[in-house]
């Protein structure tokens, strides 16, 4: 009897698992779990892109620091849903230290980055890209250094996967420096960018094509247009859920769409400057040369201008009545204490003055 009940119990467990996680062969399906960090210009459209990818009809709100949401999607009917974790870094380049929170040694194998650059602000473009990608790369490299000691197989796998987007026979294989984890670069606000002078558009487009190709990244231009947002979703869904990437568009007069590994330095061409100007520029790497050429046309804003100086405590989207009342009371107490301190200091100053005057008069 016990043997029979044990067998029935085992069959019941197997049947439940089969119903919850069925595959075509009745085998258990592994759930795909990915993480993506969105970063870029402040007010560059990151939240809008995330909401569109998750098909949520919500009004975007400014991101204060680091925010999290997630999406789920089944690969096919009656299968468990894969999970995508979406992190969003707010504040432009002012909160670089928060990058280390979502990217850890536990999830780095399934992590990717989406860099959203505001095409309508070319004077912020290179600085934003450089600071965010450098901070992320430094953090990822620290994780890889630790993994080389604790789990060398994983570290080797990640380093080898860096080159997956570029075939070994690609003519630029020895000329690029792939980002250590998958990267998508999105040029947002194309609708504003489209009204720029054609030469300005060409310089920005060529520069972003070079940077994307150099980092082994995918590149797409988007705006609030549903058609362009759909293209951005294609690349992000590929990162999050493994969906297919499609088509290529390298025409500078149209929105760019270039999946990683499908561009080349010969197609991009040289930096948009005369040979004499390039000859005067001292650069140690191709990336540095492109930076100098780009910033000659679009002088960058100072780092201070890119800092987020708004006090988040005054942001209306975070209003909490009880907390705000207590905070106001504390501010009143502090103001009263400050006044008392000032009065005491003033009395002390007058006392000292009178004492000094009396001493000098008596002598």
C-alpha positions as CSV (number, residue, x, y, z in Angstrom):
1,X,0.0,0.0,0.0
2,X,2.8,2.4,0.9
3,X,4.6,1.6,-2.3
4,X,1.5,2.1,-4.4
5,X,0.8,5.5,-2.7
6,X,4.4,6.5,-3.1
7,X,4.2,5.7,-6.8
8,X,0.9,7.6,-7.2
9,X,2.4,10.6,-5.4
10,X,5.4,10.6,-7.7
11,X,3.1,10.4,-10.7
12,X,1.0,13.3,-9.3
13,X,4.1,15.5,-8.9
14,X,5.3,14.7,-12.4
15,X,1.9,15.5,-13.9
16,X,1.8,18.9,-12.1
17,X,5.3,19.8,-13.3
18,X,4.3,18.7,-16.8
19,X,1.2,21.0,-16.8
20,X,3.1,24.0,-15.4
21,X,6.2,23.7,-17.5
22,X,5.3,21.8,-20.7
23,X,7.5,21.6,-23.8
24,X,6.7,20.0,-27.1
25,X,8.2,16.8,-25.8
26,X,6.7,17.1,-22.4
27,X,10.0,18.2,-20.9
28,X,10.4,21.0,-18.4
29,X,11.2,24.3,-20.1
30,X,13.9,26.6,-18.6
31,X,12.7,30.1,-17.9
32,X,14.9,32.8,-19.6
33,X,15.7,35.6,-17.2
34,X,17.4,38.8,-18.4
35,X,18.3,42.2,-17.0
36,X,18.7,45.5,-18.8
37,X,20.0,48.8,-17.5
38,X,18.7,51.9,-19.4
39,X,20.9,55.0,-19.1
40,X,21.4,58.2,-21.0
41,X,20.6,61.9,-21.2
42,X,18.3,63.4,-18.5
43,X,14.8,63.7,-20.1
44,X,16.0,61.8,-23.1
45,X,13.0,59.5,-23.4
46,X,14.2,56.4,-21.5
47,X,11.0,55.9,-19.5
48,X,8.9,56.3,-22.7
49,X,10.9,53.6,-24.5
50,X,10.6,51.2,-21.5
51,X,6.8,51.6,-21.3
52,X,6.4,51.0,-25.0
53,X,8.5,47.9,-24.8
54,X,6.3,46.6,-22.0
55,X,3.2,47.8,-23.9
56,X,2.0,49.8,-21.0
57,X,-0.3,52.8,-21.6
58,X,1.1,55.0,-18.8
59,X,2.2,58.7,-18.7
60,X,6.0,58.8,-18.2
61,X,7.3,60.4,-15.0
62,X,10.8,61.8,-14.4
63,X,13.1,59.2,-13.0
64,X,14.6,60.3,-9.6
65,X,17.6,58.0,-9.2
66,X,17.3,54.3,-10.0
67,X,14.0,52.7,-10.8
68,X,13.0,49.1,-11.5
69,X,10.2,47.3,-13.3
70,X,9.9,44.0,-15.1
71,X,8.1,42.3,-18.0
72,X,7.1,38.7,-18.8
73,X,6.6,37.0,-22.1
74,X,6.0,33.4,-23.2
75,X,8.0,32.1,-26.1
76,X,5.0,30.1,-27.3
77,X,1.6,29.0,-26.2
78,X,1.2,27.2,-22.9
79,X,4.8,27.6,-21.8
80,X,6.2,29.4,-18.8
81,X,6.9,33.1,-19.3
82,X,10.4,34.5,-19.6
83,X,11.3,37.4,-17.3
84,X,13.0,40.7,-18.2
85,X,14.2,43.0,-15.4
86,X,14.3,46.7,-16.5
87,X,16.4,49.1,-14.5
88,X,16.5,52.8,-15.3
89,X,19.2,55.2,-14.2
90,X,18.0,58.8,-13.8
91,X,19.9,62.1,-13.6
92,X,22.0,61.8,-16.8
93,X,25.7,61.5,-15.7
94,X,25.2,62.7,-12.1
95,X,24.5,59.3,-10.5
96,X,27.3,57.1,-11.9
97,X,27.9,55.4,-8.6
98,X,24.4,53.8,-8.8
99,X,25.4,51.7,-11.8
100,X,27.0,49.1,-9.5
101,X,23.6,48.3,-7.8
102,X,21.8,46.5,-10.7
103,X,25.0,44.9,-12.3
104,X,26.3,42.1,-10.0
105,X,28.4,39.0,-10.3
106,X,25.2,36.9,-10.0
107,X,23.5,38.4,-13.1
108,X,26.3,39.6,-15.3
109,X,26.0,36.6,-17.6
110,X,22.5,37.8,-18.6
111,X,22.9,41.5,-18.3
112,X,22.7,44.1,-21.1
113,X,22.8,47.9,-21.4
114,X,20.7,50.3,-23.4
115,X,22.2,53.8,-23.8
116,X,19.6,56.4,-24.8
117,X,21.2,59.6,-26.4
118,X,19.1,62.7,-27.1
119,X,19.8,63.6,-30.7
120,X,18.4,67.1,-30.2
121,X,21.3,67.9,-27.8
122,X,24.5,67.1,-29.7
123,X,26.6,69.3,-27.3
124,X,25.8,66.7,-24.6
125,X,26.0,63.6,-26.7
126,X,29.6,62.6,-26.6
127,X,30.2,63.5,-22.9
128,X,27.1,61.6,-21.9
129,X,28.1,58.5,-23.9
130,X,31.7,58.6,-22.7
131,X,31.0,59.0,-19.0
132,X,28.2,56.5,-18.7
133,X,29.9,53.8,-20.8
134,X,33.3,54.3,-19.1
135,X,31.7,54.0,-15.6
136,X,29.8,50.9,-16.6
137,X,32.8,49.3,-18.3
138,X,35.0,50.0,-15.2
139,X,32.4,48.3,-12.9
140,X,31.9,45.3,-15.2
141,X,35.7,44.8,-15.5
142,X,35.9,44.8,-11.7
143,X,33.3,42.0,-11.6
144,X,35.2,40.1,-14.3
145,X,38.5,40.4,-12.4
146,X,36.8,38.9,-9.3
147,X,35.2,36.1,-11.4
148,X,38.5,35.2,-12.9
149,X,39.5,34.1,-9.3
150,X,36.2,32.7,-8.1
151,X,34.6,31.3,-11.3
152,X,37.1,31.5,-14.2
153,X,34.8,29.6,-16.6
154,X,32.1,32.2,-16.4
155,X,34.6,35.0,-16.8
156,X,36.0,33.3,-19.9
157,X,32.5,32.8,-21.3
158,X,31.6,36.5,-20.9
159,X,34.9,37.6,-22.5
160,X,34.4,35.3,-25.5
161,X,30.8,36.3,-25.9
162,X,31.9,40.0,-26.3
163,X,32.9,39.1,-29.8
164,X,29.8,37.2,-30.8
165,X,28.4,40.1,-32.8
166,X,31.4,40.2,-35.0
167,X,32.5,37.3,-37.2
168,X,36.2,36.4,-37.1
169,X,36.5,37.1,-40.9
170,X,35.0,40.6,-40.5
171,X,37.5,43.2,-41.9
172,X,37.3,45.3,-38.7
173,X,37.8,42.4,-36.2
174,X,41.2,43.7,-35.0
175,X,40.2,47.4,-35.1
176,X,37.3,47.5,-32.6
177,X,37.0,47.3,-28.8
178,X,33.7,45.5,-28.0
179,X,31.8,46.5,-24.8
180,X,32.0,43.7,-22.2
181,X,28.3,43.1,-22.1
182,X,25.6,43.5,-24.9
183,X,24.9,47.1,-25.7
184,X,22.2,48.9,-27.7
185,X,22.6,52.7,-28.5
186,X,19.3,54.5,-29.1
187,X,19.2,58.0,-30.6
188,X,16.0,59.5,-29.3
189,X,13.9,62.5,-30.4
190,X,14.6,61.9,-34.1
191,X,11.6,64.1,-35.0
192,X,13.6,67.1,-33.7
193,X,16.8,65.9,-35.1
194,X,15.2,65.5,-38.6
195,X,14.9,69.3,-38.8
196,X,18.6,69.9,-38.3
197,X,20.8,71.0,-41.1
198,X,21.7,68.0,-43.3
199,X,25.4,68.3,-42.7
200,X,24.9,68.4,-39.0
201,X,22.7,65.3,-39.2
202,X,25.4,63.5,-41.3
203,X,28.1,64.3,-38.7
204,X,26.0,63.0,-35.8
205,X,24.9,59.9,-37.7
206,X,28.3,59.0,-38.9
207,X,29.8,59.5,-35.4
208,X,27.2,57.3,-33.7
209,X,27.6,54.7,-36.4
210,X,31.4,54.6,-35.7
211,X,30.9,54.6,-31.9
212,X,28.3,51.8,-32.1
213,X,30.5,49.7,-34.4
214,X,33.6,50.3,-32.3
215,X,31.8,49.1,-29.1
216,X,30.1,46.2,-30.9
217,X,26.7,47.7,-30.3
218,X,23.4,47.9,-32.1
219,X,22.2,51.4,-33.2
220,X,18.7,52.7,-33.8
221,X,17.1,56.1,-34.1
222,X,13.7,56.6,-32.6
223,X,11.0,59.2,-31.6
224,X,7.4,59.2,-30.4
225,X,6.4,57.8,-33.7
226,X,4.9,54.3,-33.4
227,X,6.9,53.1,-36.4
228,X,10.2,54.2,-35.0
229,X,9.4,53.0,-31.4
230,X,8.6,49.6,-32.9
231,X,12.2,49.4,-34.3
232,X,13.6,50.2,-30.9
233,X,11.4,47.5,-29.4
234,X,12.8,45.0,-31.8
235,X,16.4,45.5,-30.6
236,X,15.4,45.6,-26.9
237,X,13.2,42.5,-27.2
238,X,16.1,40.8,-28.7
239,X,18.1,41.6,-25.5
240,X,15.3,40.8,-23.2
241,X,13.5,37.8,-24.8
242,X,15.8,36.6,-27.6
243,X,13.4,37.8,-30.4
244,X,14.9,38.1,-33.9
245,X,16.5,41.3,-35.2
246,X,15.5,42.4,-38.7
247,X,16.6,44.7,-41.5
248,X,19.3,47.3,-41.8
249,X,19.1,51.1,-42.6
250,X,22.3,53.1,-43.0
251,X,20.9,56.0,-45.0
252,X,21.8,59.2,-43.1
253,X,18.7,60.9,-44.4
254,X,16.5,58.3,-42.7
255,X,16.3,56.9,-39.2
256,X,19.3,54.5,-38.7
257,X,18.7,50.9,-37.7
258,X,21.9,48.8,-37.6
259,X,22.1,45.6,-35.5
260,X,25.5,44.8,-34.0
261,X,28.1,43.5,-36.4
262,X,26.3,44.5,-39.6
263,X,28.2,47.8,-40.2
264,X,31.9,48.3,-41.2
265,X,34.5,51.1,-41.1
266,X,34.6,51.1,-44.9
267,X,30.9,51.8,-45.1
268,X,31.0,54.4,-42.4
269,X,33.9,56.2,-44.0
270,X,36.5,58.6,-42.4
271,X,35.7,61.2,-39.7
272,X,33.8,64.1,-41.2
273,X,36.7,66.6,-41.4
274,X,39.3,67.7,-44.0
275,X,42.6,65.8,-44.2
276,X,44.5,69.0,-43.0
277,X,42.3,69.3,-39.9
278,X,42.7,65.6,-39.1
279,X,46.4,65.9,-39.5
280,X,46.5,68.7,-36.9
281,X,44.6,66.6,-34.3
282,X,46.6,64.5,-32.0
283,X,44.8,61.3,-31.2
284,X,46.1,57.9,-29.9
285,X,43.1,55.9,-30.9
286,X,40.4,56.0,-33.7
287,X,37.8,56.7,-31.0
288,X,39.8,59.7,-29.7
289,X,40.1,61.0,-33.3
290,X,36.3,60.8,-33.9
291,X,35.7,62.5,-30.5
292,X,38.0,65.4,-31.4
293,X,36.3,65.8,-34.8
294,X,32.8,65.7,-33.3
295,X,33.5,68.1,-30.5
296,X,35.1,70.6,-33.0
297,X,31.6,70.9,-34.6
298,X,29.7,70.5,-31.3
299,X,31.7,71.9,-28.4
300,X,30.6,70.0,-25.3
301,X,28.8,71.4,-22.3
302,X,30.8,71.6,-19.2
303,X,30.3,68.7,-16.7
304,X,28.7,71.1,-14.2
305,X,26.0,72.0,-16.8
306,X,25.1,68.3,-17.0
307,X,24.6,67.8,-13.3
308,X,21.1,67.5,-11.9
309,X,20.7,70.3,-9.5
310,X,16.9,70.0,-8.8
311,X,16.0,69.1,-5.2
312,X,14.1,65.8,-5.4
313,X,12.4,66.6,-2.0
314,X,10.5,69.3,-3.8
315,X,9.3,67.0,-6.7
316,X,5.5,66.9,-6.6
317,X,5.4,63.3,-7.8
318,X,6.8,62.1,-4.5
319,X,4.4,64.1,-2.2
320,X,3.5,62.3,1.0
321,X,1.3,64.4,3.3
322,X,2.4,62.9,6.7
323,X,6.1,62.9,5.8
324,X,5.9,66.5,4.4
325,X,4.2,67.8,7.5
326,X,6.9,66.3,9.8
327,X,9.6,67.6,7.5
328,X,8.0,71.1,7.7
329,X,7.9,70.9,11.5
330,X,11.5,69.9,11.6
331,X,12.5,72.7,9.3
332,X,10.6,75.2,11.6
333,X,12.5,73.8,14.7
334,X,15.8,74.1,12.8
335,X,15.0,77.7,11.8
336,X,14.2,78.6,15.4
337,X,17.4,77.0,16.7
338,X,19.4,78.9,14.0
339,X,17.8,82.2,15.1
340,X,18.7,81.4,18.7
341,X,22.3,80.6,17.8
342,X,22.5,83.9,15.9
343,X,21.1,85.8,18.8
344,X,23.5,84.2,21.2
345,X,26.4,84.9,18.9
346,X,25.3,88.5,18.6
347,X,25.0,88.9,22.4
348,X,28.4,87.4,22.8
349,X,29.9,89.7,20.3
350,X,28.4,92.8,22.0
351,X,29.6,91.5,25.4
352,X,33.1,91.1,24.1
353,X,33.0,94.5,22.5
354,X,31.8,96.2,25.7
355,X,34.4,94.3,27.9
356,X,37.2,95.3,25.5
357,X,36.0,98.9,25.5
358,X,35.9,99.0,29.4
359,X,39.3,97.5,29.7
360,X,40.8,100.1,27.3
361,X,39.0,103.0,29.0
362,X,40.2,101.9,32.5
363,X,43.8,101.8,31.3
